[in-house]
Amino acid sequence: MKVRVDPELCVGHGRCYVLAPEVFEADERGLCLIPVAEVPPELEAKARIGEENCPERAIVIED
């Protein structure tokens, strides 16, 4: 599974990295970063939690 964030849509609510810190991080402005684009199988559920809770729909998952 690949995960990416659209920097044009992310405004830094932080739900992704609060709910799934194993997959998402914050930059110095509080915007979402994804340190590893290829998510291992054991973290796929966490990646989906981040995606589902993003109010701007800035997180995109590609299976």
N, C-alpha and C positions, 0 to 999 in steps of 0.2 A: 504494500500500500504506500502511495506517495501522498504527502500533505504539503500544501503550499498556502500562503496567505497573500491576499491581494492588498498591497500597501496603499492603494487608492481608497479602499473601503474601510480598513482598520482605523478606528479612532481611539483605541486603547481602553476599552471597558475593562479588560483584564479577566473576563470570565474564563477564557481558555486556559491561561496559565495558572489560575487559581484552582480550577477543577481538574486540570491534567498537567501538572508541572513536569511530569515525566516526558511529555511530548513538546510542550510549548514553553517559551521563555518571554521575558519582556526586555525591550531595549531601554536605553537611557531615558526615553520619553514615555515609556509605558506601553509602547506598541508591541504587537505580537511578533515574535521571532520563532522560527522553527529550526533548531540547531542541526537536525538530521532529517532531510527530506524523505528518506526511505524509512518508514516506521516498521519495526520488527513486529511479528505476529502477536506477541504477548502484550503489545501496547496499542493494538488497533482499536480496542474498545475505548480506551482513554482518548485517542485521537477523535473518535466519533463524538464523544461527549463534548469535547472542545468545539467541534464543528456545529453540533446541534444547539449549543448555547451562545453562539456568536450572534448578537443582535443585528449586525450589519451583513451577515453571511459572507464575511471576508475570507473564511477558511474553506478551502476546496480539497476534497479527498478524491484521489483517483485510485481505483482498485486495480 
